[in-house]
Amino acid sequence: MVVLFVGRRPQDKPTGVTLKLLEGVTVLRTDERGTITLVVDRERIQMQAKK
């Protein structure tokens, strides 16, 4: 799992090369999901998104 913190400006967005490298990986983007919170304990990871 990867969290990409994406800004508002076009130059802050991930490039096509970056996204290609991340194929097959769960990608959570702040520009698409808003605030992303991960809660981790010994058994699991929980993700919450709030736009």
N, C-alpha and C positions, 0 to 999 in steps of 0.2 A: 504494500500500500504506500502510495506517495501522496503527499499534500502539496499542491502548488499554490503558493501565495501570489495571486495575480493582481497587478495594479490596474488602474483605469485607463492609462495611456496605452496606445497600440504597441509601443516599444516594450511595455511591461508584460506582454502576452508571451506564452511559450512559443518557440519556433516550431515549424513543422519537423525539423530534425529532432528536437527534444521529444515531441510527441511520438515520433516514429521509434525512438529509443525506448519509450515507455510502453510500447504495444505489449499486451498480455499482462500488464500490471494494472491493478486498480488505482485509478488516478482521481483524486478529489481536488477540484479547482474552486478557489474562493470566488472567482468571477461567475461561476455557474451555480454554486451552492450557498454562497454567503459565508457566514462565520461557521467554521468547522471546529468541533470539539471532539477530542478523542479521550475516552476514559479507559484506562488500562488497569487490569488487575492480573492476578496470576493465571487465570484461566481464559480470559477473553479480552478482546478490544471492542468497545462500543463506539460508534460514530454518531454524532448528532450534528445536523446542519440547520442553520437558521438564516433565512434570507431577509 
